[in-house]
């Protein structure tokens, strides 16, 4: 049983870092943008700008990895 769990976890991480990482980065960037746009009146401008910069960074890294 432990060997099966180990094989599953290993296969999941190999698959995640080779196939899903780009999609995860792009999706998380889009989620950050949507949440920031929804909370634009609640969050202070400094945090809002930092979150948009983080989303742009994640989106760019996701695109670069997808092009590779």
PDB file of N, CA, C and O in Angstrom:
ATOM      1  N   UNK A   1       0.823  -1.196   0.000  1.00  0.00           N
ATOM      2  CA  UNK A   1       0.000   0.000   0.000  1.00  0.00           C
ATOM      3  C   UNK A   1       0.866   1.258   0.000  1.00  0.00           C
ATOM      4  O   UNK A   1       0.591   2.214  -0.725  1.00  0.00           O
ATOM      5  N   UNK A   2       1.914   1.243   0.822  1.00  0.00           N
ATOM      6  CA  UNK A   2       2.801   2.405   0.877  1.00  0.00           C
ATOM      7  C   UNK A   2       3.505   2.614  -0.456  1.00  0.00           C
ATOM      8  O   UNK A   2       3.733   3.752  -0.869  1.00  0.00           O
ATOM      9  N   UNK A   3       3.847   1.530  -1.127  1.00  0.00           N
ATOM     10  CA  UNK A   3       4.508   1.642  -2.429  1.00  0.00           C
ATOM     11  C   UNK A   3       3.556   2.238  -3.468  1.00  0.00           C
ATOM     12  O   UNK A   3       3.970   3.037  -4.309  1.00  0.00           O
ATOM     13  N   UNK A   4       2.286   1.847  -3.408  1.00  0.00           N
ATOM     14  CA  UNK A   4       1.301   2.397  -4.342  1.00  0.00           C
ATOM     15  C   UNK A   4       1.097   3.886  -4.100  1.00  0.00           C
ATOM     16  O   UNK A   4       0.993   4.662  -5.051  1.00  0.00           O
ATOM     17  N   UNK A   5       1.038   4.290  -2.834  1.00  0.00           N
ATOM     18  CA  UNK A   5       0.892   5.713  -2.513  1.00  0.00           C
ATOM     19  C   UNK A   5       2.123   6.487  -2.960  1.00  0.00           C
ATOM     20  O   UNK A   5       2.007   7.586  -3.502  1.00  0.00           O
ATOM     21  N   UNK A   6       3.299   5.918  -2.734  1.00  0.00           N
ATOM     22  CA  UNK A   6       4.540   6.573  -3.159  1.00  0.00           C
ATOM     23  C   UNK A   6       4.577   6.723  -4.675  1.00  0.00           C
ATOM     24  O   UNK A   6       4.964   7.775  -5.184  1.00  0.00           O
ATOM     25  N   UNK A   7       4.180   5.681  -5.400  1.00  0.00           N
ATOM     26  CA  UNK A   7       4.162   5.754  -6.863  1.00  0.00           C
ATOM     27  C   UNK A   7       3.157   6.788  -7.358  1.00  0.00           C
ATOM     28  O   UNK A   7       3.423   7.499  -8.328  1.00  0.00           O
ATOM     29  N   UNK A   8       2.004   6.874  -6.695  1.00  0.00           N
ATOM     30  CA  UNK A   8       0.999   7.858  -7.081  1.00  0.00           C
ATOM     31  C   UNK A   8       1.508   9.275  -6.861  1.00  0.00           C
ATOM     32  O   UNK A   8       1.374  10.129  -7.737  1.00  0.00           O
ATOM     33  N   UNK A   9       2.090   9.527  -5.699  1.00  0.00           N
ATOM     34  CA  UNK A   9       2.597  10.867  -5.393  1.00  0.00           C
ATOM     35  C   UNK A   9       3.722  11.241  -6.343  1.00  0.00           C
ATOM     36  O   UNK A   9       3.778  12.372  -6.827  1.00  0.00           O
ATOM     37  N   UNK A  10       4.615  10.306  -6.613  1.00  0.00           N
ATOM     38  CA  UNK A  10       5.712  10.567  -7.545  1.00  0.00           C
ATOM     39  C   UNK A  10       5.183  10.863  -8.944  1.00  0.00           C
ATOM     40  O   UNK A  10       5.633  11.808  -9.592  1.00  0.00           O
ATOM     41  N   UNK A  11       4.235  10.062  -9.411  1.00  0.00           N
ATOM     42  CA  UNK A  11       3.661  10.286 -10.742  1.00  0.00           C
ATOM     43  C   UNK A  11       2.919  11.615 -10.806  1.00  0.00           C
ATOM     44  O   UNK A  11       2.976  12.310 -11.820  1.00  0.00           O
ATOM     45  N   UNK A  12       2.220  11.972  -9.728  1.00  0.00           N
ATOM     46  CA  UNK A  12       1.500  13.242  -9.707  1.00  0.00           C
ATOM     47  C   UNK A  12       2.456  14.419  -9.822  1.00  0.00           C
ATOM     48  O   UNK A  12       2.227  15.324 -10.623  1.00  0.00           O
ATOM     49  N   UNK A  13       3.526  14.418  -9.031  1.00  0.00           N
ATOM     50  CA  UNK A  13       4.450  15.541  -9.071  1.00  0.00           C
ATOM     51  C   UNK A  13       5.207  15.612 -10.392  1.00  0.00           C
ATOM     52  O   UNK A  13       5.467  16.707 -10.890  1.00  0.00           O
ATOM     53  N   UNK A  14       5.561  14.482 -10.962  1.00  0.00           N
ATOM     54  CA  UNK A  14       6.222  14.495 -12.271  1.00  0.00           C
ATOM     55  C   UNK A  14       5.272  15.052 -13.326  1.00  0.00           C
ATOM     56  O   UNK A  14       5.673  15.859 -14.164  1.00  0.00           O
ATOM     57  N   UNK A  15       4.024  14.624 -13.284  1.00  0.00           N
ATOM     58  CA  UNK A  15       3.039  15.126 -14.240  1.00  0.00           C
ATOM     59  C   UNK A  15       2.754  16.609 -14.018  1.00  0.00           C
ATOM     60  O   UNK A  15       2.607  17.363 -14.979  1.00  0.00           O
ATOM     61  N   UNK A  16       2.676  17.034 -12.744  1.00  0.00           N
ATOM     62  CA  UNK A  16       2.392  18.438 -12.441  1.00  0.00           C
ATOM     63  C   UNK A  16       3.496  19.338 -12.955  1.00  0.00           C
ATOM     64  O   UNK A  16       3.217  20.356 -13.590  1.00  0.00           O
ATOM     65  N   UNK A  17       4.740  18.985 -12.695  1.00  0.00           N
ATOM     66  CA  UNK A  17       5.836  19.866 -13.070  1.00  0.00           C
ATOM     67  C   UNK A  17       6.194  19.783 -14.546  1.00  0.00           C
ATOM     68  O   UNK A  17       6.934  20.635 -15.037  1.00  0.00           O
ATOM     69  N   UNK A  18       5.694  18.785 -15.269  1.00  0.00           N
ATOM     70  CA  UNK A  18       5.990  18.721 -16.693  1.00  0.00           C
ATOM     71  C   UNK A  18       4.822  19.156 -17.562  1.00  0.00           C
ATOM     72  O   UNK A  18       5.037  19.656 -18.667  1.00  0.00           O
ATOM     73  N   UNK A  19       3.587  18.981 -17.093  1.00  0.00           N
ATOM     74  CA  UNK A  19       2.435  19.271 -17.948  1.00  0.00           C
ATOM     75  C   UNK A  19       1.523  20.363 -17.411  1.00  0.00           C
ATOM     76  O   UNK A  19       0.961  21.128 -18.195  1.00  0.00           O
ATOM     77  N   UNK A  20       1.362  20.454 -16.105  1.00  0.00           N
ATOM     78  CA  UNK A  20       0.341  21.330 -15.550  1.00  0.00           C
ATOM     79  C   UNK A  20       0.869  22.619 -14.969  1.00  0.00           C
ATOM     80  O   UNK A  20       0.072  23.494 -14.632  1.00  0.00           O
ATOM     81  N   UNK A  21       2.154  22.780 -14.837  1.00  0.00           N
ATOM     82  CA  UNK A  21       2.698  23.955 -14.163  1.00  0.00           C
ATOM     83  C   UNK A  21       2.344  25.239 -14.902  1.00  0.00           C
ATOM     84  O   UNK A  21       1.977  26.234 -14.277  1.00  0.00           O
ATOM     85  N   UNK A  22       2.452  25.224 -16.224  1.00  0.00           N
ATOM     86  CA  UNK A  22       2.130  26.420 -17.002  1.00  0.00           C
ATOM     87  C   UNK A  22       0.667  26.804 -16.819  1.00  0.00           C
ATOM     88  O   UNK A  22       0.342  27.969 -16.589  1.00  0.00           O
ATOM     89  N   UNK A  23      -0.206  25.814 -16.922  1.00  0.00           N
ATOM     90  CA  UNK A  23      -1.637  26.083 -16.761  1.00  0.00           C
ATOM     91  C   UNK A  23      -1.949  26.591 -15.360  1.00  0.00           C
ATOM     92  O   UNK A  23      -2.774  27.489 -15.192  1.00  0.00           O
ATOM     93  N   UNK A  24      -1.294  26.020 -14.358  1.00  0.00           N
ATOM     94  CA  UNK A  24      -1.519  26.445 -12.979  1.00  0.00           C
ATOM     95  C   UNK A  24      -1.078  27.888 -12.773  1.00  0.00           C
ATOM     96  O   UNK A  24      -1.779  28.657 -12.116  1.00  0.00           O
ATOM     97  N   UNK A  25       0.073  28.267 -13.324  1.00  0.00           N
ATOM     98  CA  UNK A  25       0.558  29.640 -13.165  1.00  0.00           C
ATOM     99  C   UNK A  25      -0.361  30.638 -13.858  1.00  0.00           C
ATOM    100  O   UNK A  25      -0.677  31.686 -13.296  1.00  0.00           O
ATOM    101  N   UNK A  26      -0.789  30.319 -15.073  1.00  0.00           N
ATOM    102  CA  UNK A  26      -1.670  31.222 -15.811  1.00  0.00           C
ATOM    103  C   UNK A  26      -3.032  31.328 -15.119  1.00  0.00           C
ATOM    104  O   UNK A  26      -3.581  32.423 -14.997  1.00  0.00           O
ATOM    105  N   UNK A  27      -3.576  30.201 -14.668  1.00  0.00           N
ATOM    106  CA  UNK A  27      -4.865  30.227 -13.982  1.00  0.00           C
ATOM    107  C   UNK A  27      -4.788  30.990 -12.665  1.00  0.00           C
ATOM    108  O   UNK A  27      -5.701  31.748 -12.338  1.00  0.00           O
ATOM    109  N   UNK A  28      -3.716  30.801 -11.909  1.00  0.00           N
ATOM    110  CA  UNK A  28      -3.598  31.527 -10.641  1.00  0.00           C
ATOM    111  C   UNK A  28      -3.438  33.024 -10.890  1.00  0.00           C
ATOM    112  O   UNK A  28      -3.934  33.829 -10.102  1.00  0.00           O
ATOM    113  N   UNK A  29      -2.758  33.417 -11.965  1.00  0.00           N
ATOM    114  CA  UNK A  29      -2.645  34.836 -12.296  1.00  0.00           C
ATOM    115  C   UNK A  29      -4.015  35.423 -12.636  1.00  0.00           C
ATOM    116  O   UNK A  29      -4.348  36.525 -12.201  1.00  0.00           O
ATOM    117  N   UNK A  30      -4.795  34.695 -13.402  1.00  0.00           N
ATOM    118  CA  UNK A  30      -6.131  35.184 -13.747  1.00  0.00           C
ATOM    119  C   UNK A  30      -7.036  35.268 -12.524  1.00  0.00           C
ATOM    120  O   UNK A  30      -7.840  36.193 -12.409  1.00  0.00           O
ATOM    121  N   UNK A  31      -6.912  34.316 -11.617  1.00  0.00           N
ATOM    122  CA  UNK A  31      -7.711  34.351 -10.385  1.00  0.00           C
ATOM    123  C   UNK A  31      -7.324  35.556  -9.536  1.00  0.00           C
ATOM    124  O   UNK A  31      -8.196  36.216  -8.970  1.00  0.00           O
ATOM    125  N   UNK A  32      -6.032  35.852  -9.438  1.00  0.00           N
ATOM    126  CA  UNK A  32      -5.581  37.015  -8.667  1.00  0.00           C
ATOM    127  C   UNK A  32      -6.144  38.300  -9.266  1.00  0.00           C
ATOM    128  O   UNK A  32      -6.579  39.186  -8.530  1.00  0.00           O
ATOM    129  N   UNK A  33      -6.139  38.407 -10.585  1.00  0.00           N
ATOM    130  CA  UNK A  33      -6.671  39.605 -11.237  1.00  0.00           C
ATOM    131  C   UNK A  33      -8.171  39.745 -10.978  1.00  0.00           C
ATOM    132  O   UNK A  33      -8.648  40.839 -10.677  1.00  0.00           O
ATOM    133  N   UNK A  34      -8.906  38.655 -11.090  1.00  0.00           N
ATOM    134  CA  UNK A  34     -10.354  38.714 -10.868  1.00  0.00           C
ATOM    135  C   UNK A  34     -10.672  39.073  -9.420  1.00  0.00           C
ATOM    136  O   UNK A  34     -11.553  39.894  -9.167  1.00  0.00           O
ATOM    137  N   UNK A  35      -9.967  38.470  -8.474  1.00  0.00           N
ATOM    138  CA  UNK A  35     -10.219  38.765  -7.059  1.00  0.00           C
ATOM    139  C   UNK A  35      -9.854  40.207  -6.739  1.00  0.00           C
ATOM    140  O   UNK A  35     -10.577  40.875  -6.001  1.00  0.00           O
ATOM    141  N   UNK A  36      -8.745  40.698  -7.282  1.00  0.00           N
ATOM    142  CA  UNK A  36      -8.359  42.092  -7.041  1.00  0.00           C
ATOM    143  C   UNK A  36      -9.370  43.059  -7.634  1.00  0.00           C
ATOM    144  O   UNK A  36      -9.684  44.081  -7.023  1.00  0.00           O
ATOM    145  N   UNK A  37      -9.878  42.748  -8.808  1.00  0.00           N
ATOM    146  CA  UNK A  37     -10.867  43.614  -9.427  1.00  0.00           C
ATOM    147  C   UNK A  37     -12.157  43.627  -8.607  1.00  0.00           C
ATOM    148  O   UNK A  37     -12.819  44.659  -8.500  1.00  0.00           O
ATOM    149  N   UNK A  38     -12.504  42.492  -8.037  1.00  0.00           N
ATOM    150  CA  UNK A  38     -13.705  42.426  -7.198  1.00  0.00           C
ATOM    151  C   UNK A  38     -13.518  43.207  -5.899  1.00  0.00           C
ATOM    152  O   UNK A  38     -14.459  43.841  -5.423  1.00  0.00           O
ATOM    153  N   UNK A  39     -12.320  43.170  -5.322  1.00  0.00           N
ATOM    154  CA  UNK A  39     -12.049  43.822  -4.038  1.00  0.00           C
ATOM    155  C   UNK A  39     -11.344  45.171  -4.196  1.00  0.00           C
ATOM    156  O   UNK A  39     -10.628  45.593  -3.288  1.00  0.00           O
ATOM    157  N   UNK A  40     -11.529  45.848  -5.315  1.00  0.00           N
ATOM    158  CA  UNK A  40     -10.765  47.057  -5.614  1.00  0.00           C
ATOM    159  C   UNK A  40     -11.061  48.188  -4.632  1.00  0.00           C
ATOM    160  O   UNK A  40     -10.202  49.041  -4.409  1.00  0.00           O
ATOM    161  N   UNK A  41     -12.244  48.213  -4.047  1.00  0.00           N
ATOM    162  CA  UNK A  41     -12.566  49.295  -3.107  1.00  0.00           C
ATOM    163  C   UNK A  41     -12.187  48.956  -1.675  1.00  0.00           C
ATOM    164  O   UNK A  41     -12.212  49.837  -0.815  1.00  0.00           O
ATOM    165  N   UNK A  42     -11.841  47.720  -1.394  1.00  0.00           N
ATOM    166  CA  UNK A  42     -11.562  47.285  -0.028  1.00  0.00           C
ATOM    167  C   UNK A  42     -10.066  47.276   0.268  1.00  0.00           C
ATOM    168  O   UNK A  42      -9.651  47.634   1.370  1.00  0.00           O
ATOM    169  N   UNK A  43      -9.263  46.874  -0.698  1.00  0.00           N
ATOM    170  CA  UNK A  43      -7.820  46.713  -0.502  1.00  0.00           C
ATOM    171  C   UNK A  43      -7.127  48.056  -0.707  1.00  0.00           C
ATOM    172  O   UNK A  43      -7.537  48.850  -1.554  1.00  0.00           O
ATOM    173  N   UNK A  44      -6.075  48.308   0.073  1.00  0.00           N
ATOM    174  CA  UNK A  44      -5.317  49.555  -0.097  1.00  0.00           C
ATOM    175  C   UNK A  44      -4.585  49.530  -1.443  1.00  0.00           C
ATOM    176  O   UNK A  44      -4.270  48.459  -1.961  1.00  0.00           O
ATOM    177  N   UNK A  45      -4.320  50.700  -2.000  1.00  0.00           N
ATOM    178  CA  UNK A  45      -3.699  50.762  -3.335  1.00  0.00           C
ATOM    179  C   UNK A  45      -2.331  50.081  -3.420  1.00  0.00           C
ATOM    180  O   UNK A  45      -1.993  49.520  -4.462  1.00  0.00           O
ATOM    181  N   UNK A  46      -1.544  50.119  -2.353  1.00  0.00           N
ATOM    182  CA  UNK A  46      -0.229  49.477  -2.403  1.00  0.00           C
ATOM    183  C   UNK A  46      -0.345  47.964  -2.542  1.00  0.00           C
ATOM    184  O   UNK A  46       0.359  47.351  -3.344  1.00  0.00           O
ATOM    185  N   UNK A  47      -1.228  47.373  -1.764  1.00  0.00           N
ATOM    186  CA  UNK A  47      -1.427  45.927  -1.840  1.00  0.00           C
ATOM    187  C   UNK A  47      -2.044  45.553  -3.180  1.00  0.00           C
ATOM    188  O   UNK A  47      -1.688  44.531  -3.767  1.00  0.00           O
ATOM    189  N   UNK A  48      -2.957  46.368  -3.661  1.00  0.00           N
ATOM    190  CA  UNK A  48      -3.597  46.123  -4.946  1.00  0.00           C
ATOM    191  C   UNK A  48      -2.574  46.136  -6.079  1.00  0.00           C
ATOM    192  O   UNK A  48      -2.591  45.261  -6.945  1.00  0.00           O
ATOM    193  N   UNK A  49      -1.689  47.122  -6.072  1.00  0.00           N
ATOM    194  CA  UNK A  49      -0.654  47.198  -7.105  1.00  0.00           C
ATOM    195  C   UNK A  49       0.293  46.003  -7.014  1.00  0.00           C
ATOM    196  O   UNK A  49       0.688  45.440  -8.035  1.00  0.00           O
ATOM    197  N   UNK A  50       0.650  45.624  -5.801  1.00  0.00           N
ATOM    198  CA  UNK A  50       1.526  44.462  -5.633  1.00  0.00           C
ATOM    199  C   UNK A  50       0.887  43.180  -6.121  1.00  0.00           C
ATOM    200  O   UNK A  50       1.557  42.334  -6.712  1.00  0.00           O
ATOM    201  N   UNK A  51      -0.403  43.031  -5.880  1.00  0.00           N
ATOM    202  CA  UNK A  51      -1.100  41.834  -6.355  1.00  0.00           C
ATOM    203  C   UNK A  51      -1.184  41.802  -7.878  1.00  0.00           C
ATOM    204  O   UNK A  51      -1.048  40.740  -8.485  1.00  0.00           O
ATOM    205  N   UNK A  52      -1.410  42.964  -8.498  1.00  0.00           N
ATOM    206  CA  UNK A  52      -1.425  42.998  -9.960  1.00  0.00           C
ATOM    207  C   UNK A  52      -0.038  42.705 -10.543  1.00  0.00           C
ATOM    208  O   UNK A  52       0.069  42.049 -11.579  1.00  0.00           O
ATOM    209  N   UNK A  53       1.014  43.182  -9.890  1.00  0.00           N
ATOM    210  CA  UNK A  53       2.373  42.874 -10.351  1.00  0.00           C
ATOM    211  C   UNK A  53       2.648  41.381 -10.207  1.00  0.00           C
ATOM    212  O   UNK A  53       3.241  40.770 -11.096  1.00  0.00           O
ATOM    213  N   UNK A  54       2.221  40.793  -9.095  1.00  0.00           N
ATOM    214  CA  UNK A  54       2.382  39.351  -8.900  1.00  0.00           C
ATOM    215  C   UNK A  54       1.635  38.571  -9.973  1.00  0.00           C
ATOM    216  O   UNK A  54       2.161  37.595 -10.508  1.00  0.00           O
ATOM    217  N   UNK A  55       0.420  38.988 -10.291  1.00  0.00           N
ATOM    218  CA  UNK A  55      -0.359  38.313 -11.329  1.00  0.00           C
ATOM    219  C   UNK A  55       0.327  38.429 -12.685  1.00  0.00           C
ATOM    220  O   UNK A  55       0.363  37.462 -13.446  1.00  0.00           O
ATOM    221  N   UNK A  56       0.865  39.596 -12.989  1.00  0.00           N
ATOM    222  CA  UNK A  56       1.577  39.765 -14.259  1.00  0.00           C
ATOM    223  C   UNK A  56       2.817  38.883 -14.309  1.00  0.00           C
ATOM    224  O   UNK A  56       3.112  38.275 -15.339  1.00  0.00           O
ATOM    225  N   UNK A  57       3.538  38.815 -13.202  1.00  0.00           N
ATOM    226  CA  UNK A  57       4.735  37.974 -13.139  1.00  0.00           C
ATOM    227  C   UNK A  57       4.379  36.501 -13.336  1.00  0.00           C
ATOM    228  O   UNK A  57       5.037  35.804 -14.108  1.00  0.00           O
ATOM    229  N   UNK A  58       3.346  36.023 -12.646  1.00  0.00           N
ATOM    230  CA  UNK A  58       2.929  34.630 -12.802  1.00  0.00           C
ATOM    231  C   UNK A  58       2.462  34.344 -14.223  1.00  0.00           C
ATOM    232  O   UNK A  58       2.756  33.285 -14.779  1.00  0.00           O
ATOM    233  N   UNK A  59       1.736  35.290 -14.808  1.00  0.00           N
ATOM    234  CA  UNK A  59       1.249  35.108 -16.174  1.00  0.00           C
ATOM    235  C   UNK A  59       2.406  35.036 -17.165  1.00  0.00           C
ATOM    236  O   UNK A  59       2.406  34.192 -18.061  1.00  0.00           O
ATOM    237  N   UNK A  60       3.382  35.909 -17.010  1.00  0.00           N
ATOM    238  CA  UNK A  60       4.534  35.911 -17.921  1.00  0.00           C
ATOM    239  C   UNK A  60       5.343  34.632 -17.779  1.00  0.00           C
ATOM    240  O   UNK A  60       5.746  34.039 -18.780  1.00  0.00           O
ATOM    241  N   UNK A  61       5.585  34.202 -16.540  1.00  0.00           N
ATOM    242  CA  UNK A  61       6.325  32.957 -16.329  1.00  0.00           C
ATOM    243  C   UNK A  61       5.555  31.772 -16.919  1.00  0.00           C
ATOM    244  O   UNK A  61       6.159  30.883 -17.518  1.00  0.00           O
ATOM    245  N   UNK A  62       4.235  31.752 -16.755  1.00  0.00           N
ATOM    246  CA  UNK A  62       3.424  30.682 -17.336  1.00  0.00           C
ATOM    247  C   UNK A  62       3.486  30.671 -18.850  1.00  0.00           C
ATOM    248  O   UNK A  62       3.569  29.602 -19.456  1.00  0.00           O
ATOM    249  N   UNK A  63       3.446  31.839 -19.471  1.00  0.00           N
ATOM    250  CA  UNK A  63       3.541  31.914 -20.936  1.00  0.00           C
ATOM    251  C   UNK A  63       4.918  31.470 -21.417  1.00  0.00           C
ATOM    252  O   UNK A  63       5.030  30.745 -22.406  1.00  0.00           O
ATOM    253  N   UNK A  64       5.961  31.903 -20.723  1.00  0.00           N
ATOM    254  CA  UNK A  64       7.322  31.514 -21.116  1.00  0.00           C
ATOM    255  C   UNK A  64       7.498  30.003 -21.004  1.00  0.00           C
ATOM    256  O   UNK A  64       8.083  29.379 -21.890  1.00  0.00           O
ATOM    257  N   UNK A  65       7.001  29.415 -19.927  1.00  0.00           N
ATOM    258  CA  UNK A  65       7.116  27.965 -19.772  1.00  0.00           C
ATOM    259  C   UNK A  65       6.264  27.219 -20.794  1.00  0.00           C
ATOM    260  O   UNK A  65       6.642  26.134 -21.236  1.00  0.00           O
ATOM    261  N   UNK A  66       5.122  27.785 -21.174  1.00  0.00           N
ATOM    262  CA  UNK A  66       4.274  27.134 -22.166  1.00  0.00           C
ATOM    263  C   UNK A  66       4.905  27.188 -23.555  1.00  0.00           C
ATOM    264  O   UNK A  66       4.721  26.273 -24.357  1.00  0.00           O
ATOM    265  N   UNK A  67       5.641  28.246 -23.836  1.00  0.00           N
ATOM    266  CA  UNK A  67       6.299  28.368 -25.140  1.00  0.00           C
ATOM    267  C   UNK A  67       7.488  27.428 -25.282  1.00  0.00           C
ATOM    268  O   UNK A  67       7.906  27.097 -26.391  1.00  0.00           O
ATOM    269  N   UNK A  68       8.023  27.006 -24.148  1.00  0.00           N
ATOM    270  CA  UNK A  68       9.222  26.167 -24.138  1.00  0.00           C
ATOM    271  C   UNK A  68       8.941  24.807 -24.678  1.00  0.00           C
ATOM    272  O   UNK A  68       9.842  23.970 -24.742  1.00  0.00           O
TER     273      UNK A  68
END
